[in-house]
Amino acid sequence: MGNRVQSRPAPHDPQAVTRGPDLTPEQTRELRARQKARNRVMLVVLLGLVALFFAITLSRMSQIGDPREWSRPGGLAPVRTAPSR
């Protein structure tokens, strides 16, 4: 039958996605240890960015005491009182 599905791509296909080489249990443990170390570094970097953005936000908010003094687009417009007569 001509509709048979191949289980592995042809070896001459340059865009074929195949399984990598088989690793020994020791190599697998080393690979997982490196991945775990990279993940921990990424966690520290992301938590550092969160802390940095939080600190910047708090510092910006402390500079603007009254929200009516905000002058950026999207902020509240300054309150103007009518001149007294």
Protein Blocks (a to p, Z undefined) as FASTA:
>chain_A
ZZbccfbdcfklmkbccddddddfklmmmmmmmmmmmmmmmmmmmmmmmmmmmmmmmmmm
mmmmblklpcbehiacdddddddZZ
